[in-house]
C-alpha cells in the first residue's frame, strides 16, 4: 500500500485514545458502580463518535460520507448499551436503538467496498453463502432455543439469536475489504478486530439468551468496549485514508483467502445436521433447504468465476493488442493485420498493400514545454482526428510515443488521397488543456504488390515506411515521401557515417577552427567563433551540415559538444596566457537544444571554466531560436543558470525561426546574430535593409549586442555599419582557420592601425 504522511500530531491521538480505551475497559471490568461503568462506556463511545465525525476533515479520508455514518452507528450502539440494563423487562427498547446501528455499519462497509471496487459478483455471492450459513446456525442453535422460552416474547428471543448473524454479515463485508489490499494497514487491522469483538459480544448475549436472560453482567460488555476502542483507533490512525483506496494484488476468484471464508459456511449444514438434525423434522427440512441454497450459490459462484476468468483473459488479450492511451491497435496487432492483407490481395491485380508511418513534428517541444500530461492529451486528440480521416477497411495504430501507422489496400492515387486526408488533420491547431498547439506530421509511405511470403513482405513494408518517414523529416516538417530503393543506399551511407563519426570522436580525429568576429569600423577581431570540422579518412572533408544532423539523431551531439567546448576553452586559455588576445576578447561556442535540455549543464560548464582557468565573461554560447520556444521547460532554467555564471548568451541565425520580441524579453540572452539571409541582400534589397534596421532598433532597445553573419562584400559591410551594426563575421575577413593561423593573423593585425580586413573579399 502507498505510505501516507501523517499530520504532525496524528500519531499521539490514536495512541492516546487506544490506551485510554484499554484503561476504561479495565476499570469497567471491576464493576465499581453503575455510574462509573456508564462513564467509562460513554467516554469510549463519545471518543469514537468524535473521531468518526472528524475523520473527513482531519485526513480527507474517502469516501467522506462513510465516517459520519459510522459515527451514527456508534451513537446507536451507545444508546442501546446504556439503556439495556434499565429495560431488562422490555429489551425491545434497547434493540430499537441497536439494530439501526448494525444497518448503518452495513451502509458504511458498502461505501468502503464501492470506493475500493470490491463489490464484484463473486464477492456478493460469497457474502450470501456466509450469511445463509450464519443465519442457519444462529436460527437453530440460538434463536430457536430462545424462542422456546415460554415467559418471553418470541420476537425478543429471535432478535437475541440473530445478533451474531448481523455480526457475521458485517465481518464478511469487512473481510472482503482485505481482498483488495496487498498489506493490512493499522486502520484495517483495527477495523477487522473491532467487528470480530462485536461478534464475540453478541454471541455471549445470544448464549445467555438461550437460558431466558437478556442481561447478566457488565463483563458481557467488555468486547463491545474494546470494539468501540478499536473502531476509534481505526478512525484516528493516519492509515485511515488507505481504507478507501484499493491496492489490488492478483487474488483469483478461488484464492485460499476466499476458500478460508467459504469452507466453514459450506460445512455448516452438514455439521448442524449431525448436531441438531435429530431434534425435529422441521429442523431437517430447514437444514436441507439452506444446504440446497448454499449449493445453488456455489454453482452460481463457479459460473461467475469462469466468466470472470474469461473476461480477464479477453481483457488481457485486448491490452496486449491495443495502446492503453488511445485505445488504438498497437504495433503487434497492426503487424498481424499487414501480414493478413499481404496474403489476401489478389495476385496480378492493380491493388497493392500500402503502409503509412507518420511521426508528429515538434512533439518533443510540447512535452518539454507543457509536460507529459499535455503531450498525452495531444496524442489522444490527434488519434481522434486520424480515426475520422482513415476510411473503413484501413487500420490505424499507435506504434510509438508520437508515431502512428495506417494500412491501406488500393492503388497509388487512393493512397495519396489518404495522405492528403491525414495531413488535413493538422490544418487547424489542436486544442490541449488551456492552449492550442500547432503541429504537423512527417509521413513515410511504402507499398508492395501481391505475392511473396506475407511475413517477409510485412517486415519489408514496415522497414521501408520507417525509412521513408525519416526522409520526410529530413526535408522539413509536414512532408510525405514514398519509399524507393535508393533510400536504402542513403540509409546505409548514414549508418556508415555515424560509425565513422563515432570513431573520429573516440580517437580525437576532429578539429576546431576559429572564424574571426570583427569590428566593422576597424577590422580588428573582438571575438571568434569555434567551429568543428571533420576530415573523413576516405571521403575527405565532411561538411558540418551533413555530420551535425547525424550527431543529433544518433545521440552523439552531447559528447561532440562537450569535446568542442573543452578544446575551445583550452585554446582560449592558451591565447590569454601568451597574450595573443586581450582581456575583452571572447570566444563563441555553439550549443545544441539537446545539450540545453540537460539540467546538469551549468554545473558542467562551471567545472570546465575552473579547470581551464577561463572567466565566464570571456565565453559566449550560441543557440538557435528554437530553444526559446521551450518557455517553461528545462532549457529555460538552464539558460538562466548559465547567465548567472556570467556567460554571454547569443541567439544564432536570428530572424529565421521563431523570432519574437517576447522571447528576447523572457530569456536572459545578451546578443543576437543576424542571419546571413538578410545580410546577403544588403545594397540590393531595400526590404532586407529595413529588416536589419528593425532588428538593430529592437536589439538596442533591449540592450543586446549585434553581430551580422555572412558578410562577404565591402558593400554589405558598409550598409551594416550605416544601420548601426558594430560587429560582423564572414568571408570578407576570412573563413574559419586553425588556431595557429588565427593567432598569426591576430598577432599581426593588432599592431596595424586602420580598418584593414584580415582577407579581401569580392567587391
C-alpha positions, -999 to +999 in steps of 0.1 A: +000+000+000+011+036-005+025+053+025+006+082+039+022+111+055+006+118+089-002+152+102+023+163+129+001+154+159-019+125+144+001+096+159-002+106+196-040+110+192-047+074+181-022+060+207-037+081+235-072+070+226-062+033+224-046+035+259-075+054+273-099+029+259-080+000+273-078+017+307-115+025+308-123-012+298-102-024+327-120-001+352-153-013+337-145-049+344-142-042+382-178-032+383-172-004+409-206+011+403-232+016+377-222+053+374-185+045+369-194+019+343-217+043+325-190+070+325-164+046+311-186+033+284-198+068+275-163+082+274-151+055+249-182+057+228-182+095+226-145+095+217-152+070+189-181+092+176-159+123+177-132+106+158-156+093+131-171+127+126-137+144+125-120+120+101-131+135+067-119+170+078-087+158+095-074+133+069-096+139+039-104+102+040-125+088+012-154+083+009-163+113+030-198+101+038-187+068+053-172+081+085-202+102+098-223+071+091-200+050+113-203+078+139-241+074+137-238+037+142-216+043+173-242+066+187-269+040+182-248+013+199-242+037+228-279+043+233-286+006+232-259-004+257-268+024+281-305+016+280-303-022+282-296-025+320-327-004+328-351-022+304-344-059+311-382-064+312-387-047+278-354-053+259-370-043+226-364-007+237-327-013+236-329-033+204-348-004+187-316+016+191-290-012+184-304-027+152-302+006+133-266+007+143-260-026+125-278-012+095-256+019+095-224-002+098-236-022+068-240+011+048-205+021+060-190-011+047-209-008+014-195+027+008-159+014+015-164-016-007-177+005-036-148+030-032-123+002-033-140-016-063-147-046-041-183-051-050-179-079-075-204-106-084-184-134-068-178-112-037-216-108-034-222-145-038-195-152-011-214-128+013-247-146+006-232-180+012-217-169+046-249-151+056-271-181+048-248-204+068-246-180+096-283-174+097-289-212+097-266-217+126-279-187+146-315-198+140-311-234+151-285-230+178-296-197+194-328-182+181-349-214+182-340-224+218-345-188+229-379-187+212-390-218+231-389-199+264-425-196+274-424-164+295-407-142+270-420-127+237-408-147+207-395-115+190-371-108+218-357-143+217-354-143+179-336-110+179-312-122+206-303-151+184-299-130+152-274-105+166-245-129+158-258-132+122-256-094+119-220-096+130-212-124+106-226-103+077-205-073+088-174-094+093-178-109+058-180-074+044-150-064+064-130-094+052-139-085+016-120-053+021-089-072+027-091-088-008-081-055-023-052-049+000-016-060-006-009-053+031-031-046+060-027-010+073-032-005+110-067+011+104-078-021+086-065-044+113-083-023+139-115-024+119-115-062+114-106-068+150-134-045+162-160-062+142-147-096+154-151-085+190-186-074+183-194-109+171-179-123+203-200-100+224-232-107+206-225-145+208-222-141+245-255-123+248-271-149+225-259-178+246-273-163+278-305-156+259-310-194+254-314-196+291-340-168+291-318-139+303-313-106+283-286-092+306-262-109+331-231-089+339-211-058+329-184-083+318-205-091+288-200-056+276-162-058+276-160-070+239-181-040+229-159-016+248-128-030+231-146-029+198-155+007+203-119+015+211-106-003+180-131+015+158-119+048+172-083+038+167-092+029+131-106+063+125-077+082+142-048+064+127-033+082+096-036+050+075-074+055+076-070+072+042-060+038+027-093+022+036-110+039+006-081+031-018-077-003-035-042-017-039-051-049-057-029-079-059-037-109-082-062-127-059-081-152-080-118-159-076-109-192-058-079-180-038-071-196-005-083-164+013-117-168-001-118-205+004-110-199+041-141-178+042-163-202+023-153-236+036-168-232+072-200-219+056-203-248+032-197-273+060-222-257+083-254-276+071-236-309+074-224-301+110-258-289+120-275-320+105-253-341+128-257-320+159-293-309+159-308-327+129-325-353+151-345-327+171-374-325+146-384-329+110-387-291+107-350-288+116-340-313+090-362-295+064-346-262+072-311-276+071-318-293+038-333-261+022-304-240+034-279-266+022-296-266-013-294-228-013-257-229-004-251-254-032-270-233-057-250-202-047-218-222-050-228-233-085-236-197-094-202-187-080-184-213-101-201-199-132-192-164-121-156-174-116-154-190-150-170-158-165-146-136-146-116-157-159-128-155-195-134-117-191-099-113-176-084-133-204-102-112-230-092-081-213-056-093-212-057-101-249-072-067-256-045-049-236-017-069-254-031-058-288-041-022-281-025+011-270-036+019-234-036+057-240-056+060-272-073+026-274-059+021-309-043-011-321-006-014-312+024-025-332+017-061-326-018-060-338-012-038-369+017-061-378-006-091-378-031-070-399-005-061-425+005-097-428-031-107-433-035-080-460-003-091-477-017-126-481-052-116-491-045-091-520-051-109-554-020-116-574-018-097-607-044-071-597-039-033-595-043-032-557-013-030-535-007-031-498+003+003-485+017+012-451+019+048-440+041+057-409+036+092-395+056+110-369+044+142-351+068+171-358+076+191-327+061+167-302+092+168-281+088+205-276+052+201-265+064+175-239+092+197-227+073+229-226+039+219-212+047+185-196+039+148-205+003+151-194-002+177-221+017+155-246-007+126-238-037+148-243-022+159-277-018+123-287-054+115-278-067+144-298-046+136-328-057+099-326-093+111-326-087+132-357-069+104-375-097+079-367-121+102-385-098+105-416-090+068-420-115+051-443-133+018-434-112-012-441-080+005-431-064+001-397-049+029-377-025+020-349-002+038-325+032+023-327+053+047-306+052+078-284+043+101-313+041+076-342+010+062-359+007+037-386-021+033-411-028+004-436-045+007-470-052-016-499-056+001-533-038+020-560-014+049-557-039+077-562-060+063-534-030+061-511-021+097-519-056+109-512-054+092-478-021+110-471-038+143-480-067+135-457-042+127-429-023+160-435-056+178-433-060+166-397-032+191-388-046+220-408-061+236-376-045+240-342-051+212-317-068+224-285-050+209-255-060+220-220-058+258-219-038+263-251-038+255-288-009+236-303+001+239-340+016+206-351+023+187-383+033+152-393+060+137-414+047+107-433+066+078-449+047+055-474+057+021-485+039-004-508+042-039-520+024-059-548+006-091-541+025-123-538+055-135-518+058-146-482+034-124-461+057-123-431+087-111-453+065-086-471+053-072-438+088-068-424+099-051-456+069-027-456+074-016-420+111-011-425+106+008-458+079+030-443+102+039-414+130+048-439+107+070-459+093+087-428+128+097-417+135+110-452+104+132-449+115+146-416+149+154-431+131+175-457+112+196-432+080+193-412+047+183-427+063+164-457+054+130-471+077+106-490+071+074-510+098+049-504+121+040-533+151+016-534+177+043-535+167+052-499+183+020-487+217+033-501+212+066-482+204+047-450+234+026-453+255+056-460+241+074-430+249+043-408+284+042-421+288+079-415+276+076-379+301+048-372+329+068-387+319+099-367+318+079-335+353+065-343+366+100-351+353+114-318+367+085-298+401+088-315+403+126-313+403+129-351+381+161-352+395+196-353+383+230-343+387+261-365+382+297-354+364+324-375+370+360-365+342+383-354+355+418-361+346+454-355+333+469-388+350+503-382+385+489-375+385+454-390+400+442-357+388+408-343+370+413-310+359+376-308+360+344-327+335+315-332+348+280-326+336+256-354+341+219-355+355+203-387+359+166-397+380+151-424+370+116-433+399+093-439+385+082-473+359+107-483+378+138-473+362+169-456+326+163-445+305+195-443+290+202-408+256+204-425+259+167-430+276+153-399+259+176-373+224+162-381+239+127-379+253+135-345+220+149-333+200+118-345+225+093-331+229+109-297+265+119-303+257+157-302+263+158-264+297+142-263+306+161-295+295+194-280+315+187-248+346+179-268+344+211-288+337+232-257+367+218-239+390+221-269+379+257-274+383+266-238+418+251-237+428+272-268+413+303-253+432+298-221+464+294-241+458+326-261+450+346-230+481+333-213+505+341-241+489+375-249+475+365-283+442+380-272+433+408-249+411+405-218+380+417-236+382+391-263+356+364-261+351+330-278+317+320-291+308+282-289+277+266-303+253+245-281+225+223-293+190+222-279+197+187-266+226+200-246+205+228-231+179+201-221+205+187-196+198+202-162+235+195-152+249+216-180+255+248-159+274+228-133+294+210-160+303+243-177+313+259-144+337+230-137+352+233-172+358+270-168+376+264-135+396+236-150+409+258-179+411+290-159+389+310-182+365+336-169+328+332-178+327+366-193+352+355-220+328+328-233+296+331-253+272+303-260+253+304-293+219+288-296+192+287-322+159+304-318+140+271-315+154+267-280+134+297-268+101+280-278+107+259-247+094+287-225+087+266-194+109+236-198+144+226-186+161+247-213+148+279-198+161+271-163+195+260-178+198+293-197+191+314-166+217+294-146+243+298-174+237+335-174+241+337-137+275+322-141+284+352-163+284+337-198+272+356-228+242+340-245+237+347-282+208+338-305+223+324-337+206+328-372+183+354-357+152+361-379+148+326-395+129+308-368+106+318-340+117+354-338+096+373-313+102+402-290+085+383-262+111+355-264+140+380-262+125+397-232+117+365-214+151+348-218+185+361-205+201+365-239+228+391-243+230+394-280+217+383-315+235+372-347+216+385-377+212+356-402+232+357-434+200+355-455+192+391-445+228+403-450+232+389-485+206+413-499+221+445-484+229+470-511+204+453-534+172+448-514+155+476-496+134+451-477+164+433-463+179+467-452+146+476-434+146+442-416+182+447-405+173+482-392+143+468-373+165+441-357+191+467-347+165+491-332+149+462-312+182+449-300+194+484-289+161+489-270+167+456-252+204+463-246+216+434-268+248+431-288+246+426-325+267+405-349+260+403-386+267+368-401+277+360-437+293+393-446+311+387-479+314+422-496+325+457-486+291+469-498+274+447-472+299+458-446+292+495-453+255+490-453+256+472-420+277+500-405+252+526-417+224+507-399+243+508-366+257+472-366+291+472-348+304+436-354+305+413-384+315+378-393+320+363-427+343+355-457+351+392-461+376+387-432+383+351-439+370+316-432+375+295-400+412+287-397+432+265-373+443+280-340+479+286-352+468+306-383+443+326-363+470+335-338+493+347-366+466+369-382+456+383-348+492+389-336+500+407-369+467+427-370+467+441-335+496+463-344+482+475-377+462+507-374+431+514-396+402+493-408+422+468-429+404+434-431+421+401-425+413+389-460+400+408-490+366+397-504+349+404-536+337+439-541 
